[in-house]
Amino acid sequence: MTNITLPTKNTWCPGCGNFGIQGALAGAVSEMDKRKVVLVSGIGCHGKMADYLNINSFYSLHGRAIAAGAGVKLGNEELDVICSVGDGDAYSEGIAHLLHGARRNSNITVIVHDNHVFSLTVKQRTATSPKGFAGSTTPKGSVEDPINPLELMLNAGASFVARSYSGNPKHLTRLIKEGVSHQGFSFIEVLQPCIAWYNTYESYNERVYEMENEFLSMEEALKKAKEWDYNNDQAQIPLGIFYKEERETLEKQIGGSSFVDVGSILEKTK
Amino acid sequence: MQIIVAGAAGQGSKKAGLLIGKLFNHYGYKIFIHEDYESVIKGGHNFSQISVSKEEGSAISERVDYLLALNKEAIEKHIPKLKKGGVLLYDDQIEGLEESIFPKGVDKESAPLKSFVEKAEGIDLMKNTALVAAFAKMAGLEWEEVKKVLERELPVKTEKNLEVAGLAFEGMEKRGEVEKLSEEPSYLLSGNQAVALGALQAGLENYYAYPMTPSTGVLRFLSGIDGVRTFQPESEIAVINSALGSAYAGKRTMIGTSGGGFALMTEGISFSAQAEIPLLITLSQRMGPATGVPTYTAQADLSFALSSGHGDMVRLIAAPGDTKEAYLLSGKCMNMAWKYQLPAILLLDKELAENTYSTKRDFHIEKEEAVIGEESEDYLRYEGEDISPVCFPGGEATVKVSGYEHDKKGIATENAEEIKEMHEKRLRKYEKLKNEVESLSEAVKVHKEGETTVVFWGSSKGAVLEATKEMDVGVLQILFMQPLPEERIKEALKGKEKIICVETNATGQLANLLSCAGVKVSEKVLKYDGRPFTVEELKRRLEVSK
C-alpha cells in the first residue's frame, strides 16, 4: 500500500469515512495492474482521493466524473476506469450521466461516496439526505424525500449493483475487485459517515448487515433494495452485491477507430 | 447560371438541388448550393439555390435563371426573383395560380411530373427525379451524361428512378446548350464534411456530439465512416466531458455543436484549458439568442467564443470562410490543439456548415505529433516552461490531470507561488501559440488592396469577393480570431482611409474585437435576418458605405 499512497498532506477530518474507502480502494488496486487503472474523481471531499493515491487520475468537474470516465474507456479499452464520486456528483449535478451510463452499459466502475450531505461546502442537504435534515440551507429541516440509489440503478439497467460501508473496508475491497472485473457498468453505493456534519457511524454500525445470498433476481434485488428507503432511521441495511448480469458493453458494440482512407471518401463526393 | 429548386419539406427539393449540382459538376463546372429550410419535417417551405459557374465562388444572387417548383408556394415565393427571359419549370398539378403574380417576360413551362412517375409506376417522391431530368433536357444536357450521374447518385430504387428520369427527359423540349468543360469534376463538400475530413487527416479518431442544427451533419457524416468511433451521449455536457476523457487517454477527439450546446460545454472548455487536455470543438453558429431561428444563419457567437469558459484561460479560435478553408483549418487546429494542449474552437455558421461547395484540395495536411513525454515512474504531467511533454495512462508513467490548480505532478495546490507559476506557464504557452499564428499565411488574407478596405470573416467570403470584384476597395479576411494576429492585421490596414466591417450579426462583433486591438472600424455593414448577403444587396450597401 505504501507505493500506492502519495505523501500529499491529507486534509480529511480525522475519522472521516473517506479513509475507509481509500484503504479499500488502495487494497483493491494493489492487486491489479496499477498502470492500467485510471481513477476519475468528481468534486467534494471524496475527490481528494485523486491527490492521495499514486495512480493515474483525472480530477474532473463536479458531477462530470462518470461522463469523463466513460470517455476514458472509449479512448482506451485496455484501461480499468474507476470513478469515485460523491452523492452530490452522482445523484444531483450529474445524475444524467449515472442513468445513461447504466443504461448503455459503459464498462466502468462507479463508487459513490454517499455521506448524504454536501460537506466541503459546509452542510447542505443532498438527494440522499433524509426528510427533515437540518442543513445550513434548510435550517427548519429539508422538506424533500431522498432517492433510493439502489432502486434507481436497478431500474436504470446497471448490470452490477452493490452496496457497502466505509466502516467495513474488507467488504468494500471485495466489492471493488468484483466491480472492476465485471464487464459492464458496475455501481457500488458506499455508505460513508461524515464525522463533521452527519455522523452516522453508530446508526450504521447497528443496522448494516452483510447479505448471505448475493446475486439476486431483479425482483428480489428490488425487494431487498427497498428494505431501507434512506429515510427511516430504524430499518436494517443490507450490504453486498444485489444484482449482476452479463450484458454486452457499450465499447464492444460501437465501432472502434482505425485507419480511414480520406482519398476514397473524397472521390465519392464528386 | 443561378437555379432555384423549391418545394415543401418532404418533397425532395434538397436532393433535386444536389443532383443538379452533381450534373454540372460532372460537366466540369464549379458549384455552390445554398440551402434554405424551415424547422419542420413535413410541409413548410424549402429551397436550394444552385450557382453554376466556370470559376469558383460561394455566393448567391437575388436574380435567378431557372425556378424549378414542386408546389404552389414555391412559385409564389420565388417568382419575383426570376430574371427577364428566365424559365419557370413547374409541376402541372399545381392549381390556382394567379396570373398577376408573373412578371413580364417570364417563360412558363409546366411538366407533367405526376404522369411521368405514374407511367413508370414509381412513387410520388420521384417527382423530384422527374423535375431534375426535365430541367436537364431543357437546359441542354445530354441523356447519356445525365444517366451516368443519376445512376451513381440514386442508389435506392435506381432502375425505377432512371425510368422516371428517362420519360421526363424524353417528354421535354431542349432549349439551351451546355458546353462540357475539360475540367475534372470537383469534390463537392459541405462545411460539415470538410471539417470532418480535415480533422481526419490530422489524426481524428473519435467524434462525439449531441444533435443540434446546423452541426449535426458532422456526426451524420462521420458515423457513416468505418474507422471513426462516434458517440452520441445524453447532453453536450456529457459530450465535452467524455471527449476530455478520451483525449486524456490519448485519442484525438473532436466534438461539434451550435450556440446553445456550446453554452452547456463552457465549463468543460475551461477544464480543457486548465488540465491542458487538447480538444477540437466545431461551433456551427445559428441565429440566436436562445433557440433563436434554428435553421437560419448568423455570425453572432464570436464574442461568446472569445470569452467562453470561466477564469483566465487560453484557447485557440479560427473561422474559415469556405469549405477549402474549413478543411485546412480543421486539420491545422487539431494539430495545434495537440501541440499546445488547449481547446481549439472552429467557428462555422449555418451557411458554411450546410451549403455545398466545389472544393479544391491543393494543400497538404497531416497529423503532427504532440510533444510526447518520457515514460518513467517519476513523470510529472505539468513540468516545463510552457508546453509540458504529455504521456498517456497505461504505461510506466503515472499521469495525473486536474481541473484544480495544481503542481507539476498534477496535485491540487493552494500555494501562492505555485498558483502564479502555473498561470504563467500556460500564458507562456499562449505567447508561443500567438507567435505561430502571426506567422501563419492562413491567419489573414489580403484578397485585394485598396484605400477603403472591407474586412470580413467566415462565410460572407463568397458574397464579399463577388460584390467587390469591380469595386475600388481593398478586401481583408481574418481567419484566426484568438490569438488575433494583430501585427498582420495592423500591417494590412496601415494608413487605410476607411475600414468597413461586413458581418451577419446585429452588433458588429468582429468590429468590436478589432477595436480592442486598436483598429478603428469606420463603418459596419451588418445583416441579421437569418439570411446570408446576396451579391446585389452587399454591392448596394457597400456603395453607400464606401
Chai-1 contact restraints between the chains, C-beta under 6 A:
chainA,res_idxA,chainB,res_idxB,connection_type,confidence,min_distance_angstrom,max_distance_angstrom,comment,restraint_id
A,T8,B,I411,contact,1.0,0.0,6.0,A-B,restraint_1
A,V38,B,P393,contact,1.0,0.0,6.0,A-B,restraint_2
A,D51,B,I411,contact,1.0,0.0,6.0,A-B,restraint_3
A,D51,B,A412,contact,1.0,0.0,6.0,A-B,restraint_4
A,N56,B,P393,contact,1.0,0.0,6.0,A-B,restraint_5
A,N56,B,T398,contact,1.0,0.0,6.0,A-B,restraint_6
A,N56,B,V399,contact,1.0,0.0,6.0,A-B,restraint_7
A,S57,B,K400,contact,1.0,0.0,6.0,A-B,restraint_8
A,F58,B,Y248,contact,1.0,0.0,6.0,A-B,restraint_9
A,F58,B,V401,contact,1.0,0.0,6.0,A-B,restraint_10
A,Y59,B,S402,contact,1.0,0.0,6.0,A-B,restraint_11
A,Y59,B,G403,contact,1.0,0.0,6.0,A-B,restraint_12
A,L61,B,E267,contact,1.0,0.0,6.0,A-B,restraint_13
A,L61,B,F271,contact,1.0,0.0,6.0,A-B,restraint_14
A,L61,B,G403,contact,1.0,0.0,6.0,A-B,restraint_15
A,R64,B,N241,contact,1.0,0.0,6.0,A-B,restraint_16
A,A67,B,A238,contact,1.0,0.0,6.0,A-B,restraint_17
A,A67,B,N241,contact,1.0,0.0,6.0,A-B,restraint_18
A,A67,B,S242,contact,1.0,0.0,6.0,A-B,restraint_19
A,A68,B,N241,contact,1.0,0.0,6.0,A-B,restraint_20
A,A68,B,L244,contact,1.0,0.0,6.0,A-B,restraint_21
A,A68,B,G245,contact,1.0,0.0,6.0,A-B,restraint_22
A,A70,B,S242,contact,1.0,0.0,6.0,A-B,restraint_23
A,G71,B,S242,contact,1.0,0.0,6.0,A-B,restraint_24
A,G71,B,G245,contact,1.0,0.0,6.0,A-B,restraint_25
A,G71,B,S246,contact,1.0,0.0,6.0,A-B,restraint_26
A,V72,B,G245,contact,1.0,0.0,6.0,A-B,restraint_27
A,V72,B,A249,contact,1.0,0.0,6.0,A-B,restraint_28
A,L74,B,S246,contact,1.0,0.0,6.0,A-B,restraint_29
A,G75,B,S246,contact,1.0,0.0,6.0,A-B,restraint_30
A,G75,B,A249,contact,1.0,0.0,6.0,A-B,restraint_31
A,G75,B,K251,contact,1.0,0.0,6.0,A-B,restraint_32
A,N76,B,A249,contact,1.0,0.0,6.0,A-B,restraint_33
A,E78,B,G394,contact,1.0,0.0,6.0,A-B,restraint_34
A,L79,B,G394,contact,1.0,0.0,6.0,A-B,restraint_35
A,A96,B,E234,contact,1.0,0.0,6.0,A-B,restraint_36
A,H97,B,A238,contact,1.0,0.0,6.0,A-B,restraint_37
A,H100,B,E234,contact,1.0,0.0,6.0,A-B,restraint_38
A,G256,B,R229,contact,1.0,0.0,6.0,A-B,restraint_39
A,S257,B,E205,contact,1.0,0.0,6.0,A-B,restraint_40
A,S257,B,R229,contact,1.0,0.0,6.0,A-B,restraint_41
A,S258,B,G227,contact,1.0,0.0,6.0,A-B,restraint_42
A,V260,B,L200,contact,1.0,0.0,6.0,A-B,restraint_43
A,V260,B,G227,contact,1.0,0.0,6.0,A-B,restraint_44
A,V262,B,L197,contact,1.0,0.0,6.0,A-B,restraint_45
A,V262,B,L200,contact,1.0,0.0,6.0,A-B,restraint_46
A,V262,B,Q201,contact,1.0,0.0,6.0,A-B,restraint_47
A,L266,B,Y187,contact,1.0,0.0,6.0,A-B,restraint_48
A,T269,B,Y187,contact,1.0,0.0,6.0,A-B,restraint_49
A,T269,B,L188,contact,1.0,0.0,6.0,A-B,restraint_50
A,T269,B,L189,contact,1.0,0.0,6.0,A-B,restraint_51
A,K270,B,P185,contact,1.0,0.0,6.0,A-B,restraint_52
